[in-house]
Amino acid sequence: MGGGRKRGRTQRRHFKQGRENVWKHNPQRPPAGEGGEGREGNPSWQPFATENPAFEEYYKEQQIIPEEEWDDFMSMLRKPLPSTFRINASCQFFQDICSQLENDFRKSLETEVSDEHEEDAIRPLPWYPGNLAWHLNFSRMQLRRNQALESFHEFLKRENEVGNITRQEAVSMVPPLFLNVQPDHHILDMCAAPGSKTFQLLEMIHQSTKPALLPSALVVANDVDVQRCNLLIHQTKRMCTANLIVTNHEAQNFPGCNLAKFCSETCMDEAKLQRLEFDRVLCDVPCSGDGTVRKAPDMWRKWNAGMGNGLHRLQVEIAMRGMGLLKVGGRMVYSTCSMNPVENEAVVAEILRRCGDSVELLDISSELPELVCRPGLSTWKVRDRGSWFGVHEDIPRYRKSVISPSMFPSGKGSQDVEVNTDVVDADMKDSTDMGEEGEQERNTAIDDSNNGDSAKTEEKTEVDCESGEALTRYKKLNFTSTRTEHSDYPLHRCMRIVPHDQNSGAFFIAVLRKHSPLNEIQVVDGVKSEQSISKDKTGKLEEDLGSDKVSSEENIVPQQVVDNTNAVDGEQNGDMDSKSSKDKSSEDAKVIVKETEKAQAGTRDRRQQNQGRWRGVDPVIFFKDEVTIKSIVSFYGIKDSFPLEGHLVTRNPDTSHVKRIYYVSKSVQDVLELNIKVGERLKITSLGLKIFVGTVIKGRLTVHV
C-alpha cells in the first residue's frame, strides 16, 4: 500500500514538473495578462502565439457571433481563463466552507483584484444553484505564483484533496445541471474522464439523500482509455461512494445488458433487473476542444478545420448509442467544448433525423435564467481542403466518403453518396466481446479510417492528376459554394456559451428527451440494424464463453493429465520394490514433488475459473464467506439496519486469499447480478467503496482498520 502511494506521489511530481517545464521552456509562452506569466530578464522568452488566421476565417464564415462582437470575442479568447471551483454540497462541512469563503477569503482577497473590469476578486457564479460554484479573478498561474494568494491556494489544494471542493472550469459544470437528476435515477456518463462531471453527478445523488442513508441512484462512468479510467478513479474516490461503477468501453459500442437475449423466460425473475437502461445519459463527447483555448493556448497552433470533420461520425455514433441506452421518458445531454457547428448542431440534427418523433430537442433556456447563452445555429458550412461547401451535392465525388451528408444542415446528400462504413460495421460486431487489446486496436482502426481517408484520397488525386478529369476535380477544391441550407429542426433550442458573455470558456449543450422506443431502422440508417447486431453479438458471446472455457484450461495442466501422470507414477512405484532404499528415497521425493505440483495446479485451476472474461481486469466476485462476515459484524458492532449480505464484493480471483472487500449499494448490486447473467459484458475497472482491508493468515481473513 505504501509503495503504491509513493509511486503515485512520484508520478504526480513528474507530471507537475513536466507541465511546469512546458511553461518555463516553451519559446511561445505568453506574458502576464496574455495567457501566462512573463519571464523577466530572459531575452529569449517569447509569448504563446495567440493568432491563427485559419481559425478566425473559419468562425467568421460560420457567423457564430455577430460581426460587431468579433473584436470582443477574440480579445477574450486571448486572455487567461479565470479559476473556478465547486463546493461539494454532500460533504459534512460544506456550510463551514461556504462561510469561510464569504467571511474570510472574500474580504482578504478584495485588495488583490488583478482585472480592473471585475468588481470582486472572488464571487459565486450567479447561475449555479445555492452559491456552490465560485469564480476567481485569477488564473491558475497567478494562484501558484502570487505570494499574497498563497494561503488561499493552500486552502484550495487541501479541500480539493479530501473532496470538499472540486476545481473545475465553469462551463464544464453546466451539462450535469440540465440532467435534472433525481434520487432514484440510474445515470450513465459515456465519456467520463477525467471525472469532474462524474463527481458532480455523485454530489447530486448524495445531496438529495437523507443523512446516514445511501441513495438508490447509480452512476456508471465509462471511458475508452485505460489510463484515463485510472484518472477517473483517482478523481471520484474522493467521494467515498458505494453507488459508482467505472467501466472501460468504447462509448459508441457500450454493451447492452438485456437478459431476454441470453436467458429463457422461465429463468427470468420479474423482481430482478432485466435490462440495463438509464434515466439520464451524459454524452460529453470527444471533440476538437477549440473552446478551451483560454486554458490551453497551444490550441492556437494545433487547430485546423479538419479536426471537427474527422470527429463528426464518431460523435453521432456515441450520441445514438446513448439514445439507445436511455429509458423512455429519460433525458440525455449532448455537449462539447467546441465551437464548431459540424461537431455541435450537425450532430444534434442527425440525432433528430434518425430518431424522428421518438426524440425531442428541449428548450431549457429558462432552467438557469442567469446563465447567458446564445441559441444554436440553423445554417452553417463545411470546410474541406481549403474549400467551403454549403450543400453535400457540391462535394467532389471522391470526397463523399469522408464528408458525409449529416455534416450539413439538411442532412441530405446526392444519390451517389458513398458512405464508408466497412470498418465500423466489422468492428461493431465484436466491440463488447473484446479485451483491452482488442479495443485499443479498434481505436486505431477508427483513427485510421477518419484521418487516413483524407491522405489516401489526396495521394490518389496526385497520382491521377495527369488526366484531365482528375485535374478538374483537383481544381474544384479551391472554390466556395454559393448554395446554402437551413435546418428544419428547432436547433435554436441548443445552447451556445461564448467566452465574452460571462468571462468563461466556450461550450455547446443540447438537451434531448426520449418519448418512445427508437425505430431501429432509422437509428442504424444504412448500417446493420440493432436487432441483427444483437444477434451477431449474442452468437459471438456464446462462442466466446465456450472458447473462454478452453483457453482458461490452456494455461494450466488439465486435471485429467495430472491424474494420468499420477497413475503412471503409481505403476512405476509398484516396480520399485526391488530397488535399493536409496533409490526408493529418491523416488519418494519425486512423488512428493509431483503431489505438490498437483496441489499447485489445482489452486491455479480454481483461480483460473474465477478469472472473468476481460483479460487484464480482475473479475467482480460477491464475497460470501459467512464466517468472516459474522466476525466483522460482531467485532465492529454493525447493526442489522446496515446490511452486508449481497453488498460485499472482492476483485481477487482466488477467493481463499481475499485482502480487500468493497461495499456496493443495492443499485450496484442489481447491475452486477445482471452483468453476471449476461456473461460479464461490462468491463468493470472499479466499483464501490473499499471498506475492509485485511491480512490472510492460514486461509482466514483478519480485518484491519
C-alpha positions in Angstrom: 0.0 0.0 0.0 2.8 2.4 1.0 4.7 1.6 -2.2 1.6 2.5 -4.3 1.3 5.9 -2.6 5.0 6.5 -3.1 4.7 5.7 -6.8 1.6 7.9 -7.1 3.4 10.8 -5.5 6.4 10.3 -7.8 4.2 10.2 -10.9 2.3 13.3 -9.8 5.6 15.1 -9.1 7.0 14.2 -12.5 3.7 15.2 -14.2 3.8 18.6 -12.4 7.4 19.1 -13.3 6.7 18.3 -16.9 3.8 20.7 -17.0 5.9 23.5 -15.5 8.7 22.8 -17.9 6.3 23.3 -20.8 5.5 26.8 -19.4 9.1 27.6 -18.5 10.9 26.4 -21.6 8.3 26.8 -24.3 9.5 29.6 -26.6 5.9 30.7 -27.2 4.9 31.0 -23.6 2.5 34.0 -23.1 3.3 37.1 -20.9 1.2 38.1 -17.9 -2.3 39.1 -18.9 -2.0 37.4 -22.3 -2.1 33.7 -21.5 0.7 33.3 -18.9 3.3 35.0 -16.8 6.4 36.7 -18.3 9.9 35.7 -17.5 11.8 38.8 -16.6 15.4 39.1 -17.7 15.2 36.3 -20.2 15.9 37.8 -23.7 15.0 34.6 -25.5 11.5 34.4 -24.0 8.6 34.8 -26.4 4.8 34.6 -25.7 2.5 31.9 -26.9 1.2 32.7 -30.4 -2.5 33.6 -30.0 -3.1 34.0 -33.7 -4.4 31.6 -36.2 -5.7 33.1 -39.4 -7.5 29.9 -40.4 -9.3 29.8 -37.0 -10.5 33.4 -37.5 -11.5 32.9 -41.1 -13.4 29.7 -40.2 -15.5 31.1 -37.4 -16.2 34.4 -39.2 -17.6 32.5 -42.1 -19.7 30.3 -39.7 -21.1 33.5 -38.1 -21.1 32.0 -34.6 -21.4 35.6 -33.2 -22.5 38.9 -34.8 -19.8 40.8 -36.7 -19.8 43.7 -34.3 -18.8 41.5 -31.4 -15.9 39.9 -33.1 -13.2 42.0 -31.6 -14.5 41.5 -28.1 -14.8 37.7 -28.7 -11.2 37.4 -29.9 -9.9 39.7 -27.2 -11.4 37.4 -24.5 -10.1 34.3 -26.2 -6.5 35.7 -25.8 -6.9 36.2 -22.0 -6.1 33.5 -19.5 -9.0 31.7 -18.1 -10.0 32.6 -14.5 -10.0 29.8 -12.0 -13.3 28.3 -10.8 -14.2 25.7 -8.3 -17.3 24.0 -6.9 -18.2 23.1 -3.3 -19.4 19.6 -2.6 -22.8 20.1 -1.0 -23.0 16.5 0.1 -19.9 16.8 2.3 -20.3 17.2 6.1 -18.7 20.6 6.3 -19.9 22.4 3.2 -21.7 25.1 5.2 -18.4 25.9 7.1 -16.6 26.1 3.8 -19.2 28.5 2.4 -19.0 30.6 5.5 -15.2 30.7 5.3 -15.3 31.8 1.7 -17.9 34.5 2.3 -16.5 36.0 5.6 -12.7 35.4 5.4 -11.3 34.9 2.0 -13.7 37.1 0.1 -12.7 40.1 2.2 -9.0 39.4 2.3 -8.8 38.9 -1.5 -10.6 42.2 -2.4 -7.3 44.0 -2.4 -5.7 41.5 -4.8 -8.0 42.2 -7.8 -6.0 41.8 -11.0 -8.6 42.9 -13.5 -9.9 46.4 -13.4 -13.1 45.3 -15.1 -14.0 42.9 -12.3 -15.8 44.1 -9.1 -14.7 41.1 -6.9 -11.6 39.0 -6.6 -13.8 36.1 -5.7 -17.5 35.7 -6.1 -20.1 33.0 -6.5 -21.2 32.1 -10.0 -24.7 33.7 -10.2 -26.2 30.9 -12.3 -25.1 27.9 -10.2 -27.7 26.8 -7.6 -27.0 27.5 -3.9 -23.9 29.6 -4.4 -21.9 26.4 -4.5 -19.7 27.4 -7.5 -17.1 30.2 -7.2 -15.3 32.4 -9.7 -11.8 33.7 -9.0 -10.5 36.7 -10.8 -7.1 35.0 -11.0 -5.7 32.5 -13.4 -4.2 29.2 -12.2 -0.8 30.5 -12.9 -1.4 33.6 -10.8 -2.7 31.5 -7.9 0.5 29.5 -7.9 2.9 32.4 -8.1 1.3 35.3 -6.2 2.6 35.3 -2.6 -0.5 37.2 -1.4 -2.6 34.3 -2.6 -0.5 31.5 -1.0 -2.8 30.8 1.9 -5.9 30.7 -0.3 -4.1 28.5 -2.8 -3.2 26.0 0.0 -6.8 26.1 1.2 -8.0 25.1 -2.3 -5.5 22.3 -2.6 -6.2 20.9 0.8 -10.0 20.9 0.4 -9.7 19.5 -3.2 -7.7 16.6 -2.0 -10.3 15.5 0.5 -13.2 16.0 -1.8 -14.8 19.1 -0.2 -14.3 21.1 -3.3 -13.5 20.4 -7.0 -11.5 22.7 -9.2 -13.4 22.7 -12.5 -13.9 25.0 -15.4 -17.2 26.9 -15.0 -18.8 25.9 -18.3 -17.9 22.3 -17.6 -20.3 22.4 -14.6 -23.3 23.2 -16.8 -24.2 19.9 -18.5 -24.9 17.9 -15.3 -27.3 20.7 -14.1 -29.5 20.2 -17.1 -29.9 16.5 -16.5 -32.3 17.2 -13.6 -31.0 14.3 -11.6 -33.4 12.7 -9.1 -32.5 10.5 -6.1 -33.6 7.2 -7.8 -32.0 7.7 -11.2 -29.6 5.4 -13.0 -27.1 7.7 -14.8 -24.6 7.0 -17.5 -21.6 9.2 -18.1 -20.5 7.9 -21.5 -17.1 9.7 -21.8 -16.4 10.4 -18.2 -12.6 11.0 -17.8 -11.1 13.0 -16.2 -14.1 12.8 -13.9 -15.2 16.3 -12.8 -18.7 15.9 -14.2 -18.9 12.4 -12.8 -18.0 13.8 -9.4 -20.7 16.4 -9.8 -23.3 13.8 -10.6 -22.3 11.8 -7.4 -22.7 15.0 -5.4 -26.2 15.4 -6.7 -27.4 11.9 -5.9 -25.8 12.1 -2.4 -27.0 15.6 -1.7 -30.6 14.5 -2.3 -30.4 11.7 0.2 -31.1 11.9 4.0 -28.0 11.7 6.2 -26.7 8.2 7.0 -28.7 6.7 4.1 -27.3 5.5 0.8 -29.1 6.8 -2.3 -30.9 4.4 -4.5 -29.4 6.1 -7.5 -26.5 4.8 -9.6 -23.7 6.4 -11.7 -21.9 4.4 -14.4 -18.9 6.3 -15.5 -17.3 5.0 -18.7 -14.2 5.8 -20.7 -12.5 4.1 -23.6 -8.9 4.8 -22.5 -7.5 2.7 -19.6 -5.1 5.4 -18.5 -7.9 7.9 -18.4 -10.0 5.4 -16.4 -7.3 5.5 -13.8 -7.5 9.3 -13.7 -11.3 9.0 -13.4 -11.0 6.5 -10.5 -8.5 8.8 -8.7 -10.9 11.8 -9.1 -14.0 10.0 -7.9 -12.5 8.1 -5.0 -12.5 11.4 -3.1 -16.3 11.0 -2.9 -16.2 7.7 -1.0 -19.3 6.4 -2.7 -20.8 2.9 -3.0 -23.0 4.0 -5.9 -20.4 4.1 -8.7 -19.3 1.7 -11.3 -16.4 2.6 -13.6 -16.3 0.8 -17.0 -13.8 0.7 -19.9 -15.6 0.5 -23.2 -15.9 2.4 -26.4 -18.8 4.7 -25.8 -20.3 4.1 -29.3 -20.4 0.4 -28.5 -21.3 0.4 -24.9 -22.7 -3.1 -24.2 -26.4 -3.6 -23.8 -27.1 -6.0 -21.0 -30.5 -7.4 -21.9 -31.3 -10.6 -20.1 -34.0 -11.6 -22.5 -31.4 -12.2 -25.2 -29.3 -14.5 -23.0 -31.9 -16.4 -20.9 -35.2 -18.1 -21.5 -38.3 -16.6 -20.0 -38.5 -19.4 -17.4 -35.3 -18.4 -15.7 -36.1 -14.7 -15.5 -37.1 -13.2 -12.2 -39.5 -10.4 -12.6 -38.3 -8.8 -9.3 -34.7 -8.5 -10.7 -33.2 -6.1 -13.1 -33.8 -7.4 -16.7 -32.1 -4.8 -18.8 -29.6 -2.1 -18.2 -31.2 1.2 -19.1 -30.6 4.7 -17.8 -32.9 7.5 -16.6 -30.2 10.1 -17.5 -27.3 10.0 -20.0 -24.5 12.5 -20.1 -23.0 12.5 -23.6 -20.0 14.8 -23.3 -18.3 13.5 -26.5 -14.6 13.8 -27.6 -14.2 17.0 -29.6 -11.7 19.3 -31.2 -11.7 21.3 -28.0 -11.2 24.8 -29.5 -13.5 26.2 -26.8 -10.6 25.6 -24.3 -8.0 27.9 -25.9 -8.0 30.2 -22.9 -6.7 27.4 -20.6 -4.8 25.5 -23.4 -3.2 28.2 -25.5 -1.3 25.6 -27.5 -4.6 25.0 -29.3 -4.0 28.2 -31.4 -1.1 26.4 -33.0 -2.7 23.0 -33.4 -6.2 24.0 -34.6 -7.4 23.2 -38.1 -10.8 22.8 -39.7 -10.3 19.1 -40.4 -10.3 18.3 -36.7 -14.1 18.7 -36.4 -14.8 16.9 -39.6 -12.8 13.9 -38.5 -14.7 13.5 -35.2 -18.3 14.1 -36.5 -19.1 10.5 -37.4 -17.8 9.2 -34.0 -19.8 11.8 -32.2 -23.0 10.8 -34.0 -22.3 7.1 -33.1 -21.8 7.9 -29.5 -24.9 10.1 -29.2 -27.1 7.4 -30.9 -25.8 4.7 -28.6 -26.6 7.0 -25.7 -30.2 7.3 -27.0 -30.4 3.6 -27.3 -29.5 3.1 -23.7 -31.9 5.9 -22.5 -35.2 4.9 -20.9 -38.4 6.2 -22.4 -39.1 9.5 -20.7 -35.4 9.9 -19.9 -33.2 12.9 -20.7 -29.9 13.0 -22.4 -27.5 15.9 -22.5 -25.2 16.2 -25.6 -22.3 18.6 -25.0 -18.9 19.6 -26.4 -16.2 22.1 -25.6 -16.0 23.0 -29.3 -17.5 26.0 -31.2 -17.7 24.0 -34.4 -21.2 23.5 -35.8 -20.1 20.3 -37.5 -19.5 18.9 -34.1 -22.5 20.5 -32.5 -25.7 21.4 -34.3 -24.9 19.0 -37.2 -24.7 16.1 -34.7 -28.0 17.1 -32.9 -29.8 17.5 -36.3 -28.6 14.0 -37.3 -29.9 12.5 -34.0 -33.3 14.2 -34.6 -33.4 13.0 -38.2 -32.6 9.4 -37.3 -34.9 9.2 -34.3 -37.9 11.0 -35.8 -40.8 11.7 -33.3 -39.2 9.4 -30.7 -36.9 12.2 -29.5 -37.5 15.9 -28.8 -35.0 18.7 -28.5 -35.9 20.6 -25.3 -35.9 24.3 -24.8 -34.2 24.6 -21.4 -33.1 28.2 -21.6 -35.3 29.1 -18.6 -33.9 26.4 -16.3 -30.8 28.5 -15.4 -32.0 32.1 -16.2 -28.8 33.8 -15.0 -26.6 31.7 -17.4 -26.0 33.8 -20.5 -26.4 31.6 -23.6 -26.8 32.0 -27.3 -29.2 30.0 -29.4 -27.9 27.3 -31.7 -27.2 27.9 -35.4 -29.7 26.8 -38.1 -27.2 27.2 -41.0 -23.5 26.6 -41.5 -21.0 25.4 -44.0 -18.4 22.7 -44.2 -14.8 23.4 -45.0 -12.7 20.7 -46.6 -9.2 21.1 -48.1 -9.4 24.8 -48.4 -12.9 25.0 -49.9 -16.3 25.9 -48.5 -19.3 23.8 -49.2 -22.9 24.7 -48.3 -24.6 21.6 -49.6 -23.4 18.0 -49.8 -24.1 17.8 -53.6 -21.2 20.2 -54.2 -18.7 17.8 -52.5 -16.4 16.2 -55.1 -17.4 12.6 -55.7 -14.3 11.0 -54.3 -14.6 13.0 -51.0 -18.1 12.0 -50.3 -16.9 9.0 -48.3 -15.2 11.4 -45.9 -17.6 14.4 -45.9 -20.9 12.9 -45.0 -24.4 14.4 -45.6 -25.0 14.6 -41.9 -22.4 17.3 -41.6 -24.8 19.7 -43.4 -27.9 21.4 -42.1 -30.4 19.4 -44.1 -28.6 16.1 -43.6 -29.5 15.2 -47.2 -26.9 14.1 -49.8 -26.7 13.4 -53.5 -27.7 10.0 -54.8 -24.1 9.0 -55.5 -23.1 9.2 -51.8 -20.5 6.5 -50.9 -20.5 6.3 -47.2 -17.6 4.2 -45.9 -19.0 2.1 -43.1 -17.0 -1.1 -43.7 -14.5 -0.5 -40.8 -17.3 0.4 -38.4 -19.5 -2.5 -39.4 -16.8 -5.1 -39.0 -15.8 -3.9 -35.6 -19.2 -3.2 -34.1 -19.9 -7.0 -34.2 -17.2 -7.7 -31.6 -16.9 -4.5 -29.8 -18.3 -5.7 -26.5 -16.6 -9.0 -26.7 -13.1 -7.7 -26.9 -10.5 -7.5 -24.3 -8.4 -4.4 -23.6 -6.0 -5.1 -26.5 -8.9 -5.5 -29.0 -10.5 -2.2 -28.0 -7.2 -0.4 -28.5 -6.9 -2.0 -31.9 -10.4 -0.8 -32.7 -9.5 2.8 -31.7 -6.5 2.6 -34.1 -8.8 1.4 -36.8 -11.3 4.2 -36.3 -8.5 6.8 -36.2 -7.1 5.4 -39.4 -10.5 5.5 -41.1 -11.3 9.0 -40.0 -7.9 10.5 -40.6 -6.5 8.3 -43.3 -9.2 8.7 -45.9 -8.1 12.3 -46.5 -4.5 11.3 -47.0 -5.3 8.3 -49.3 -7.6 10.4 -51.4 -5.1 13.1 -51.7 -2.4 10.6 -52.8 -4.8 9.2 -55.4 -5.5 12.7 -56.7 -1.8 13.4 -57.1 -1.3 10.1 -58.9 -4.2 10.7 -61.3 -3.5 14.4 -61.6 -2.2 14.0 -65.2 -5.6 13.1 -66.5 -7.9 15.9 -67.4 -10.8 14.7 -65.2 -8.7 14.3 -62.1 -7.1 17.7 -62.7 -10.6 19.3 -62.9 -11.5 17.7 -59.7 -8.4 18.9 -58.0 -9.0 22.5 -59.0 -12.6 22.4 -57.7 -11.2 22.1 -54.2 -10.4 25.9 -54.2 -13.9 27.2 -54.6 -16.6 28.5 -52.3 -20.1 27.0 -52.7 -22.7 29.7 -53.3 -25.6 27.4 -52.2 -26.6 27.2 -48.5 -29.0 25.2 -46.5 -31.1 25.8 -43.4 -32.1 23.1 -41.0 -35.8 22.3 -40.5 -35.2 21.2 -36.9 -35.5 23.6 -33.9 -31.8 23.9 -33.4 -32.3 27.3 -31.8 -33.1 25.3 -28.6 -29.5 24.3 -28.4 -27.3 26.5 -26.1 -24.0 28.1 -27.1 -21.9 29.6 -24.4 -19.3 32.1 -25.7 -16.4 33.4 -23.7 -17.0 37.2 -23.7 -20.6 36.9 -22.3 -19.5 35.8 -18.8 -15.7 35.6 -18.9 -15.6 31.8 -19.4 -14.6 29.2 -21.9 -16.8 28.2 -24.8 -19.3 25.3 -24.7 -22.2 23.7 -26.5 -25.2 22.0 -24.9 -28.3 20.3 -26.2 -30.9 18.5 -24.1 -33.0 15.7 -25.6 -35.9 13.7 -24.2 -36.9 10.3 -25.4 -40.6 9.9 -25.9 -40.9 6.4 -27.3 -38.7 3.4 -28.2 -36.5 4.2 -31.2 -37.2 2.9 -34.7 -34.2 0.7 -35.2 -34.2 1.2 -39.0 -33.9 4.9 -38.5 -31.3 4.6 -35.8 -28.9 2.4 -37.8 -29.6 4.3 -41.1 -27.7 2.3 -43.6 -25.7 0.3 -41.2 -26.8 -3.1 -39.7 -30.0 -2.9 -37.6 -29.7 -3.1 -33.9 -31.5 -6.4 -33.8 -29.1 -8.1 -36.2 -26.1 -6.6 -34.4 -27.5 -8.0 -31.1 -27.9 -11.5 -32.7 -24.4 -11.4 -34.0 -23.1 -10.3 -30.6 -25.2 -13.0 -28.9 -23.7 -15.7 -31.1 -20.3 -14.3 -30.7 -20.8 -14.2 -26.9 -21.8 -17.8 -26.8 -18.7 -18.7 -28.9 -16.5 -16.6 -26.6 -18.0 -18.2 -23.5 -17.2 -21.6 -24.9 -13.7 -20.6 -26.0 -13.0 -19.0 -22.7 -13.5 -22.4 -21.0 -11.0 -23.9 -23.4 -8.5 -21.0 -23.1 -8.7 -21.0 -19.4 -7.5 -24.5 -19.3 -4.7 -23.9 -21.8 -2.7 -22.1 -19.2 -2.7 -24.9 -16.6 -2.2 -28.6 -16.6 -5.6 -30.3 -17.2 -6.8 -32.3 -14.3 -7.1 -35.4 -16.4 -3.5 -35.2 -17.5 -2.4 -34.8 -13.8 -4.4 -37.9 -12.9 -2.8 -39.9 -15.7 0.6 -38.8 -14.6 -0.1 -39.9 -11.1 -1.3 -43.3 -12.4 1.9 -43.8 -14.3 3.8 -42.8 -11.2 1.9 -45.4 -9.2 2.8 -48.1 -11.7 6.4 -47.1 -11.5 6.3 -47.2 -7.7 4.9 -50.7 -7.9 8.1 -51.9 -9.6 10.4 -50.2 -7.2 10.3 -52.9 -4.5 13.4 -54.5 -6.0 15.4 -51.2 -5.9 17.6 -50.1 -3.2 16.4 -47.9 -0.3 18.4 -45.0 -1.7 16.6 -45.2 -5.0 13.3 -45.5 -3.1 14.0 -42.4 -1.1 14.8 -40.6 -4.4 11.6 -41.7 -6.0 9.6 -40.8 -2.8 11.0 -37.3 -3.1 9.9 -37.2 -6.7 6.4 -38.3 -5.7 6.2 -35.5 -3.1 7.2 -33.1 -5.8 4.5 -34.5 -8.1 1.9 -34.1 -5.3 3.0 -30.6 -4.6 2.7 -29.7 -8.3 -0.7 -31.3 -8.4 -1.9 -29.2 -5.5 -0.5 -26.1 -7.1 -2.1 -27.0 -10.4 -5.4 -27.4 -8.5 -5.0 -23.9 -7.0 -4.3 -22.4 -10.4 -7.3 -24.3 -11.7 -9.6 -22.7 -9.1 -8.1 -19.3 -9.6 -8.4 -19.6 -13.4 -12.1 -20.5 -13.2 -12.7 -17.1 -11.5 -10.5 -15.0 -13.8 -13.5 -13.4 -15.5 -14.0 -12.6 -19.1 -11.8 -9.5 -19.6 -8.1 -10.0 -20.0 -6.1 -7.9 -17.5 -9.1 -6.9 -15.5 -9.9 -8.8 -12.2 -13.5 -10.1 -12.1 -16.0 -8.8 -9.6 -16.9 -11.6 -7.1 -19.5 -11.4 -4.4 -18.0 -12.1 -1.0 -20.0 -14.8 0.7 -17.7 -16.1 3.5 -20.3 -16.2 6.3 -17.7 -16.9 9.0 -15.7 -13.8 8.1 -18.8 -11.7 7.7 -20.1 -12.7 11.1 -16.8 -11.9 12.7 -16.8 -8.5 11.1 -20.3 -7.8 12.2 -19.5 -8.9 15.8 -16.2 -7.1 16.1 -17.5 -3.7 14.8 -21.0 -4.0 16.3 -22.6 -3.5 12.9 -26.4 -3.2 13.2 -28.9 -5.1 11.1 -30.1 -1.8 9.6 -26.8 -1.8 7.7 -27.0 -5.0 5.6 -23.8 -6.7 4.4 -25.2 -9.7 2.7 -25.1 -9.2 -1.1 -23.3 -5.9 -0.7 -19.7 -7.1 -0.3 -17.6 -7.8 -3.3 -13.9 -8.5 -4.0 -11.6 -8.3 -7.0 -9.4 -11.2 -6.0 -9.9 -14.3 -8.3 -8.6 -16.5 -5.6 -11.4 -16.4 -3.0 -9.3 -18.1 -0.4 -6.8 -15.1 -0.3 -9.1 -12.1 -0.2 -7.4 -9.0 1.1 -9.8 -6.2 0.2 -13.6 -6.1 0.4 -15.7 -3.4 -1.2 -19.2 -2.3 -0.3 -21.7 -1.6 -3.1 -25.2 -0.1 -2.9 -28.3 -2.1 -3.8 -28.4 -0.4 -7.2 -24.9 -1.5 -8.0 -25.6 -5.0 -6.7 -28.5 -5.3 -9.1 -26.3 -4.3 -12.1 -23.6 -6.8 -11.0 -26.1 -9.6 -10.8 -27.4 -8.7 -14.3 -23.9 -8.5 -15.7 -23.1 -12.0 -14.4 -26.3 -13.4 -16.0 -25.5 -11.9 -19.4 -21.9 -13.2 -19.5 -20.0 -10.2 -17.9 -20.5 -7.9 -20.9 -19.5 -4.9 -18.7 -15.7 -4.5 -18.3 -15.6 -3.1 -14.8 -12.4 -1.4 -13.7 -13.6 0.0 -10.4 -16.7 0.0 -8.2 -18.0 0.6 -4.8 -16.2 1.7 -1.6 -13.2 -0.1 -0.2 -14.5 -0.8 3.4 -12.4 -3.6 4.8 -8.7 -4.4 4.3 -7.2 -7.4 5.9 -4.4 -9.9 6.0 -4.8 -13.6 5.1 -3.3 -16.0 7.7 -3.7 -19.7 7.1 -6.6 -19.1 4.7 -8.5 -16.9 7.1 -9.1 -13.1 6.7 -8.0 -10.9 9.6 -9.6 -7.5 9.2 -7.7 -4.3 9.9 -8.9 -0.7 10.1 
